């Protein structure tokens, strides 16, 4: 959440914020998928 606060201070547009949030959430889901596939092995 610290990074999020920094973005707000820089005044990034709402559109860009959504893109960044999508990137961050996408990376989290990727890690989950990788972890689940590793367990199956």
PDBQT receptor file of N, H, CA, C and O in Angstrom, charges set to zero:
ATOM      1  N   UNK A   1       0.836  -1.214   0.000  1.00  0.00    +0.000 N 
ATOM      2  CA  UNK A   1       0.000   0.000   0.000  1.00  0.00    +0.000 C 
ATOM      3  C   UNK A   1       0.865   1.256   0.000  1.00  0.00    +0.000 C 
ATOM      4  O   UNK A   1       0.382   2.331  -0.354  1.00  0.00    +0.000 OA
ATOM      5  N   UNK A   2       2.124   1.141   0.387  1.00  0.00    +0.000 N 
ATOM      6  H   UNK A   2       2.516   0.268   0.675  1.00  0.00    +0.000 HD
ATOM      7  CA  UNK A   2       3.029   2.303   0.370  1.00  0.00    +0.000 C 
ATOM      8  C   UNK A   2       3.200   2.806  -1.057  1.00  0.00    +0.000 C 
ATOM      9  O   UNK A   2       3.134   4.008  -1.313  1.00  0.00    +0.000 OA
ATOM     10  N   UNK A   3       3.422   1.871  -1.987  1.00  0.00    +0.000 N 
ATOM     11  H   UNK A   3       3.476   0.894  -1.779  1.00  0.00    +0.000 HD
ATOM     12  CA  UNK A   3       3.599   2.252  -3.393  1.00  0.00    +0.000 C 
ATOM     13  C   UNK A   3       2.349   2.957  -3.901  1.00  0.00    +0.000 C 
ATOM     14  O   UNK A   3       2.435   3.946  -4.628  1.00  0.00    +0.000 OA
ATOM     15  N   UNK A   4       1.194   2.442  -3.515  1.00  0.00    +0.000 N 
ATOM     16  H   UNK A   4       1.125   1.638  -2.924  1.00  0.00    +0.000 HD
ATOM     17  CA  UNK A   4      -0.088   3.021  -3.930  1.00  0.00    +0.000 C 
ATOM     18  C   UNK A   4      -0.175   4.478  -3.481  1.00  0.00    +0.000 C 
ATOM     19  O   UNK A   4      -0.608   5.339  -4.246  1.00  0.00    +0.000 OA
ATOM     20  N   UNK A   5       0.238   4.756  -2.236  1.00  0.00    +0.000 N 
ATOM     21  H   UNK A   5       0.589   4.056  -1.614  1.00  0.00    +0.000 HD
ATOM     22  CA  UNK A   5       0.204   6.119  -1.698  1.00  0.00    +0.000 C 
ATOM     23  C   UNK A   5       1.132   7.019  -2.497  1.00  0.00    +0.000 C 
ATOM     24  O   UNK A   5       0.812   8.182  -2.745  1.00  0.00    +0.000 OA
ATOM     25  N   UNK A   6       2.279   6.486  -2.900  1.00  0.00    +0.000 N 
ATOM     26  H   UNK A   6       2.539   5.542  -2.699  1.00  0.00    +0.000 HD
ATOM     27  CA  UNK A   6       3.245   7.278  -3.681  1.00  0.00    +0.000 C 
ATOM     28  C   UNK A   6       2.628   7.640  -5.027  1.00  0.00    +0.000 C 
ATOM     29  O   UNK A   6       2.764   8.773  -5.490  1.00  0.00    +0.000 OA
ATOM     30  N   UNK A   7       1.936   6.659  -5.671  1.00  0.00    +0.000 N 
ATOM     31  H   UNK A   7       1.826   5.739  -5.295  1.00  0.00    +0.000 HD
ATOM     32  CA  UNK A   7       1.290   6.936  -6.950  1.00  0.00    +0.000 C 
ATOM     33  C   UNK A   7       0.279   8.062  -6.796  1.00  0.00    +0.000 C 
ATOM     34  O   UNK A   7       0.205   8.947  -7.648  1.00  0.00    +0.000 OA
ATOM     35  N   UNK A   8      -0.505   8.039  -5.717  1.00  0.00    +0.000 N 
ATOM     36  H   UNK A   8      -0.445   7.319  -5.025  1.00  0.00    +0.000 HD
ATOM     37  CA  UNK A   8      -1.523   9.058  -5.482  1.00  0.00    +0.000 C 
ATOM     38  C   UNK A   8      -0.873  10.426  -5.341  1.00  0.00    +0.000 C 
ATOM     39  O   UNK A   8      -1.389  11.416  -5.858  1.00  0.00    +0.000 OA
ATOM     40  N   UNK A   9       0.250  10.485  -4.648  1.00  0.00    +0.000 N 
ATOM     41  H   UNK A   9       0.670   9.681  -4.227  1.00  0.00    +0.000 HD
ATOM     42  CA  UNK A   9       0.958  11.760  -4.462  1.00  0.00    +0.000 C 
ATOM     43  C   UNK A   9       1.425  12.307  -5.799  1.00  0.00    +0.000 C 
ATOM     44  O   UNK A   9       1.383  13.517  -6.023  1.00  0.00    +0.000 OA
ATOM     45  N   UNK A  10       1.871  11.426  -6.691  1.00  0.00    +0.000 N 
ATOM     46  H   UNK A  10       1.905  10.443  -6.508  1.00  0.00    +0.000 HD
ATOM     47  CA  UNK A  10       2.352  11.855  -8.008  1.00  0.00    +0.000 C 
ATOM     48  C   UNK A  10       1.201  12.317  -8.893  1.00  0.00    +0.000 C 
ATOM     49  O   UNK A  10       1.418  12.968  -9.916  1.00  0.00    +0.000 OA
ATOM     50  N   UNK A  11      -0.027  11.977  -8.496  1.00  0.00    +0.000 N 
ATOM     51  H   UNK A  11      -0.203  11.449  -7.665  1.00  0.00    +0.000 HD
ATOM     52  CA  UNK A  11      -1.209  12.437  -9.232  1.00  0.00    +0.000 C 
ATOM     53  C   UNK A  11      -1.383  11.745 -10.569  1.00  0.00    +0.000 C 
ATOM     54  O   UNK A  11      -1.702  12.386 -11.571  1.00  0.00    +0.000 OA
ATOM     55  N   UNK A  12      -1.172  10.427 -10.587  1.00  0.00    +0.000 N 
ATOM     56  H   UNK A  12      -0.912   9.906  -9.773  1.00  0.00    +0.000 HD
ATOM     57  CA  UNK A  12      -1.367   9.671 -11.824  1.00  0.00    +0.000 C 
ATOM     58  C   UNK A  12      -2.873   9.633 -12.133  1.00  0.00    +0.000 C 
ATOM     59  O   UNK A  12      -3.704   9.542 -11.230  1.00  0.00    +0.000 OA
ATOM     60  N   UNK A  13      -3.203   9.703 -13.434  1.00  0.00    +0.000 N 
ATOM     61  H   UNK A  13      -2.528   9.777 -14.169  1.00  0.00    +0.000 HD
ATOM     62  CA  UNK A  13      -4.612   9.705 -13.846  1.00  0.00    +0.000 C 
ATOM     63  C   UNK A  13      -5.302   8.402 -13.461  1.00  0.00    +0.000 C 
ATOM     64  O   UNK A  13      -4.660   7.363 -13.306  1.00  0.00    +0.000 OA
ATOM     65  N   UNK A  14      -6.621   8.479 -13.310  1.00  0.00    +0.000 N 
ATOM     66  H   UNK A  14      -7.142   9.323 -13.436  1.00  0.00    +0.000 HD
ATOM     67  CA  UNK A  14      -7.400   7.305 -12.895  1.00  0.00    +0.000 C 
ATOM     68  C   UNK A  14      -7.253   6.166 -13.907  1.00  0.00    +0.000 C 
ATOM     69  O   UNK A  14      -7.196   4.998 -13.520  1.00  0.00    +0.000 OA
ATOM     70  N   UNK A  15      -7.192   6.496 -15.188  1.00  0.00    +0.000 N 
ATOM     71  H   UNK A  15      -7.239   7.445 -15.502  1.00  0.00    +0.000 HD
ATOM     72  CA  UNK A  15      -7.038   5.459 -16.221  1.00  0.00    +0.000 C 
ATOM     73  C   UNK A  15      -5.747   4.692 -15.996  1.00  0.00    +0.000 C 
ATOM     74  O   UNK A  15      -5.728   3.461 -16.017  1.00  0.00    +0.000 OA
ATOM     75  N   UNK A  16      -4.667   5.437 -15.780  1.00  0.00    +0.000 N 
ATOM     76  H   UNK A  16      -4.683   6.437 -15.763  1.00  0.00    +0.000 HD
ATOM     77  CA  UNK A  16      -3.367   4.806 -15.546  1.00  0.00    +0.000 C 
ATOM     78  C   UNK A  16      -3.397   3.973 -14.278  1.00  0.00    +0.000 C 
ATOM     79  O   UNK A  16      -2.811   2.892 -14.227  1.00  0.00    +0.000 OA
ATOM     80  N   UNK A  17      -4.082   4.476 -13.245  1.00  0.00    +0.000 N 
ATOM     81  H   UNK A  17      -4.558   5.354 -13.286  1.00  0.00    +0.000 HD
ATOM     82  CA  UNK A  17      -4.176   3.748 -11.979  1.00  0.00    +0.000 C 
ATOM     83  C   UNK A  17      -4.808   2.379 -12.222  1.00  0.00    +0.000 C 
ATOM     84  O   UNK A  17      -4.337   1.367 -11.703  1.00  0.00    +0.000 OA
ATOM     85  N   UNK A  18      -5.879   2.358 -13.017  1.00  0.00    +0.000 N 
ATOM     86  H   UNK A  18      -6.262   3.180 -13.439  1.00  0.00    +0.000 HD
ATOM     87  CA  UNK A  18      -6.572   1.091 -13.300  1.00  0.00    +0.000 C 
ATOM     88  C   UNK A  18      -5.631   0.127 -14.005  1.00  0.00    +0.000 C 
ATOM     89  O   UNK A  18      -5.607  -1.063 -13.691  1.00  0.00    +0.000 OA
ATOM     90  N   UNK A  19      -4.843   0.644 -14.972  1.00  0.00    +0.000 N 
ATOM     91  H   UNK A  19      -4.863   1.611 -15.227  1.00  0.00    +0.000 HD
ATOM     92  CA  UNK A  19      -3.901  -0.208 -15.702  1.00  0.00    +0.000 C 
ATOM     93  C   UNK A  19      -2.872  -0.795 -14.754  1.00  0.00    +0.000 C 
ATOM     94  O   UNK A  19      -2.547  -1.980 -14.835  1.00  0.00    +0.000 OA
ATOM     95  N   UNK A  20      -2.357   0.039 -13.851  1.00  0.00    +0.000 N 
ATOM     96  H   UNK A  20      -2.621   1.002 -13.785  1.00  0.00    +0.000 HD
ATOM     97  CA  UNK A  20      -1.343  -0.409 -12.887  1.00  0.00    +0.000 C 
ATOM     98  C   UNK A  20      -1.937  -1.469 -11.963  1.00  0.00    +0.000 C 
ATOM     99  O   UNK A  20      -1.305  -2.489 -11.688  1.00  0.00    +0.000 OA
ATOM    100  N   UNK A  21      -3.165  -1.216 -11.482  1.00  0.00    +0.000 N 
ATOM    101  H   UNK A  21      -3.679  -0.388 -11.705  1.00  0.00    +0.000 HD
ATOM    102  CA  UNK A  21      -3.827  -2.169 -10.577  1.00  0.00    +0.000 C 
ATOM    103  C   UNK A  21      -4.025  -3.501 -11.302  1.00  0.00    +0.000 C 
ATOM    104  O   UNK A  21      -3.826  -4.566 -10.717  1.00  0.00    +0.000 OA
ATOM    105  N   UNK A  22      -4.418  -3.437 -12.585  1.00  0.00    +0.000 N 
ATOM    106  H   UNK A  22      -4.579  -2.572 -13.061  1.00  0.00    +0.000 HD
ATOM    107  CA  UNK A  22      -4.616  -4.663 -13.359  1.00  0.00    +0.000 C 
ATOM    108  C   UNK A  22      -3.305  -5.425 -13.488  1.00  0.00    +0.000 C 
ATOM    109  O   UNK A  22      -3.282  -6.652 -13.381  1.00  0.00    +0.000 OA
ATOM    110  N   UNK A  23      -2.200  -4.692 -13.720  1.00  0.00    +0.000 N 
ATOM    111  H   UNK A  23      -2.219  -3.696 -13.807  1.00  0.00    +0.000 HD
ATOM    112  CA  UNK A  23      -0.881  -5.333 -13.835  1.00  0.00    +0.000 C 
ATOM    113  C   UNK A  23      -0.518  -6.030 -12.538  1.00  0.00    +0.000 C 
ATOM    114  O   UNK A  23      -0.080  -7.180 -12.537  1.00  0.00    +0.000 OA
ATOM    115  N   UNK A  24      -0.704  -5.317 -11.428  1.00  0.00    +0.000 N 
ATOM    116  H   UNK A  24      -1.059  -4.383 -11.429  1.00  0.00    +0.000 HD
ATOM    117  CA  UNK A  24      -0.331  -5.867 -10.113  1.00  0.00    +0.000 C 
ATOM    118  C   UNK A  24      -1.176  -7.093  -9.803  1.00  0.00    +0.000 C 
ATOM    119  O   UNK A  24      -0.647  -8.125  -9.389  1.00  0.00    +0.000 OA
ATOM    120  N   UNK A  25      -2.503  -6.986 -10.005  1.00  0.00    +0.000 N 
ATOM    121  H   UNK A  25      -2.933  -6.149 -10.341  1.00  0.00    +0.000 HD
ATOM    122  CA  UNK A  25      -3.393  -8.113  -9.703  1.00  0.00    +0.000 C 
ATOM    123  C   UNK A  25      -3.106  -9.274 -10.654  1.00  0.00    +0.000 C 
ATOM    124  O   UNK A  25      -3.207 -10.438 -10.265  1.00  0.00    +0.000 OA
ATOM    125  N   UNK A  26      -2.749  -8.959 -11.896  1.00  0.00    +0.000 N 
ATOM    126  H   UNK A  26      -2.667  -8.014 -12.212  1.00  0.00    +0.000 HD
ATOM    127  CA  UNK A  26      -2.413  -9.998 -12.871  1.00  0.00    +0.000 C 
ATOM    128  C   UNK A  26      -1.190 -10.784 -12.439  1.00  0.00    +0.000 C 
ATOM    129  O   UNK A  26      -1.158 -12.009 -12.558  1.00  0.00    +0.000 OA
ATOM    130  N   UNK A  27      -0.182 -10.080 -11.935  1.00  0.00    +0.000 N 
ATOM    131  H   UNK A  27      -0.208  -9.085 -11.838  1.00  0.00    +0.000 HD
ATOM    132  CA  UNK A  27       1.039 -10.750 -11.470  1.00  0.00    +0.000 C 
ATOM    133  C   UNK A  27       0.728 -11.662 -10.291  1.00  0.00    +0.000 C 
ATOM    134  O   UNK A  27       1.286 -12.754 -10.185  1.00  0.00    +0.000 OA
ATOM    135  N   UNK A  28      -0.163 -11.217  -9.402  1.00  0.00    +0.000 N 
ATOM    136  H   UNK A  28      -0.616 -10.329  -9.489  1.00  0.00    +0.000 HD
ATOM    137  CA  UNK A  28      -0.525 -12.024  -8.228  1.00  0.00    +0.000 C 
ATOM    138  C   UNK A  28      -1.198 -13.317  -8.672  1.00  0.00    +0.000 C 
ATOM    139  O   UNK A  28      -0.899 -14.385  -8.137  1.00  0.00    +0.000 OA
ATOM    140  N   UNK A  29      -2.109 -13.233  -9.651  1.00  0.00    +0.000 N 
ATOM    141  H   UNK A  29      -2.353 -12.366 -10.085  1.00  0.00    +0.000 HD
ATOM    142  CA  UNK A  29      -2.808 -14.426 -10.122  1.00  0.00    +0.000 C 
ATOM    143  C   UNK A  29      -1.829 -15.352 -10.836  1.00  0.00    +0.000 C 
ATOM    144  O   UNK A  29      -1.950 -16.572 -10.725  1.00  0.00    +0.000 OA
ATOM    145  N   UNK A  30      -0.853 -14.793 -11.572  1.00  0.00    +0.000 N 
ATOM    146  H   UNK A  30      -0.755 -13.802 -11.661  1.00  0.00    +0.000 HD
ATOM    147  CA  UNK A  30       0.154 -15.609 -12.253  1.00  0.00    +0.000 C 
ATOM    148  C   UNK A  30       0.921 -16.437 -11.237  1.00  0.00    +0.000 C 
ATOM    149  O   UNK A  30       1.148 -17.630 -11.436  1.00  0.00    +0.000 OA
ATOM    150  N   UNK A  31       1.323 -15.790 -10.138  1.00  0.00    +0.000 N 
ATOM    151  H   UNK A  31       1.139 -14.820  -9.977  1.00  0.00    +0.000 HD
ATOM    152  CA  UNK A  31       2.076 -16.492  -9.094  1.00  0.00    +0.000 C 
ATOM    153  C   UNK A  31       1.236 -17.625  -8.514  1.00  0.00    +0.000 C 
ATOM    154  O   UNK A  31       1.756 -18.710  -8.256  1.00  0.00    +0.000 OA
ATOM    155  N   UNK A  32      -0.045 -17.385  -8.310  1.00  0.00    +0.000 N 
ATOM    156  H   UNK A  32      -0.467 -16.503  -8.519  1.00  0.00    +0.000 HD
ATOM    157  CA  UNK A  32      -0.936 -18.412  -7.750  1.00  0.00    +0.000 C 
ATOM    158  C   UNK A  32      -1.006 -19.609  -8.690  1.00  0.00    +0.000 C 
ATOM    159  O   UNK A  32      -0.951 -20.757  -8.250  1.00  0.00    +0.000 OA
ATOM    160  N   UNK A  33      -1.129 -19.335  -9.987  1.00  0.00    +0.000 N 
ATOM    161  H   UNK A  33      -1.173 -18.403 -10.345  1.00  0.00    +0.000 HD
ATOM    162  CA  UNK A  33      -1.219 -20.413 -10.983  1.00  0.00    +0.000 C 
ATOM    163  C   UNK A  33       0.074 -21.219 -10.977  1.00  0.00    +0.000 C 
ATOM    164  O   UNK A  33       0.036 -22.450 -10.994  1.00  0.00    +0.000 OA
ATOM    165  N   UNK A  34       1.223 -20.535 -10.953  1.00  0.00    +0.000 N 
ATOM    166  H   UNK A  34       1.254 -19.536 -10.939  1.00  0.00    +0.000 HD
ATOM    167  CA  UNK A  34       2.529 -21.207 -10.942  1.00  0.00    +0.000 C 
ATOM    168  C   UNK A  34       2.650 -22.075  -9.692  1.00  0.00    +0.000 C 
ATOM    169  O   UNK A  34       3.113 -23.213  -9.767  1.00  0.00    +0.000 OA
ATOM    170  N   UNK A  35       2.237 -21.542  -8.548  1.00  0.00    +0.000 N 
ATOM    171  H   UNK A  35       1.861 -20.618  -8.487  1.00  0.00    +0.000 HD
ATOM    172  CA  UNK A  35       2.323 -22.291  -7.290  1.00  0.00    +0.000 C 
ATOM    173  C   UNK A  35       1.455 -23.547  -7.347  1.00  0.00    +0.000 C 
ATOM    174  O   UNK A  35       1.879 -24.610  -6.895  1.00  0.00    +0.000 OA
ATOM    175  N   UNK A  36       0.253 -23.435  -7.892  1.00  0.00    +0.000 N 
ATOM    176  H   UNK A  36      -0.092 -22.571  -8.259  1.00  0.00    +0.000 HD
ATOM    177  CA  UNK A  36      -0.658 -24.580  -7.944  1.00  0.00    +0.000 C 
ATOM    178  C   UNK A  36      -0.106 -25.652  -8.883  1.00  0.00    +0.000 C 
ATOM    179  O   UNK A  36      -0.245 -26.842  -8.601  1.00  0.00    +0.000 OA
ATOM    180  N   UNK A  37       0.520 -25.251  -9.995  1.00  0.00    +0.000 N 
ATOM    181  H   UNK A  37       0.633 -24.284 -10.224  1.00  0.00    +0.000 HD
ATOM    182  CA  UNK A  37       1.073 -26.228 -10.936  1.00  0.00    +0.000 C 
ATOM    183  C   UNK A  37       2.277 -26.918 -10.315  1.00  0.00    +0.000 C 
ATOM    184  O   UNK A  37       2.488 -28.109 -10.541  1.00  0.00    +0.000 OA
ATOM    185  N   UNK A  38       3.067 -26.192  -9.539  1.00  0.00    +0.000 N 
ATOM    186  H   UNK A  38       2.895 -25.224  -9.355  1.00  0.00    +0.000 HD
ATOM    187  CA  UNK A  38       4.230 -26.782  -8.867  1.00  0.00    +0.000 C 
ATOM    188  C   UNK A  38       3.779 -27.857  -7.876  1.00  0.00    +0.000 C 
ATOM    189  O   UNK A  38       4.421 -28.900  -7.758  1.00  0.00    +0.000 OA
ATOM    190  N   UNK A  39       2.699 -27.612  -7.180  1.00  0.00    +0.000 N 
ATOM    191  H   UNK A  39       2.177 -26.765  -7.276  1.00  0.00    +0.000 HD
ATOM    192  CA  UNK A  39       2.199 -28.571  -6.185  1.00  0.00    +0.000 C 
ATOM    193  C   UNK A  39       1.753 -29.867  -6.866  1.00  0.00    +0.000 C 
ATOM    194  O   UNK A  39       1.967 -30.957  -6.336  1.00  0.00    +0.000 OA
ATOM    195  N   UNK A  40       1.129 -29.741  -8.050  1.00  0.00    +0.000 N 
ATOM    196  H   UNK A  40       0.956 -28.855  -8.480  1.00  0.00    +0.000 HD
ATOM    197  CA  UNK A  40       0.638 -30.924  -8.772  1.00  0.00    +0.000 C 
ATOM    198  C   UNK A  40       1.798 -31.838  -9.163  1.00  0.00    +0.000 C 
ATOM    199  O   UNK A  40       1.639 -33.059  -9.182  1.00  0.00    +0.000 OA
ATOM    200  N   UNK A  41       2.946 -31.270  -9.470  1.00  0.00    +0.000 N 
ATOM    201  H   UNK A  41       3.075 -30.279  -9.455  1.00  0.00    +0.000 HD
ATOM    202  CA  UNK A  41       4.130 -32.064  -9.839  1.00  0.00    +0.000 C 
ATOM    203  C   UNK A  41       4.528 -32.909  -8.643  1.00  0.00    +0.000 C 
ATOM    204  O   UNK A  41       5.499 -33.662  -8.714  1.00  0.00    +0.000 OA
TER     205      UNK A  41
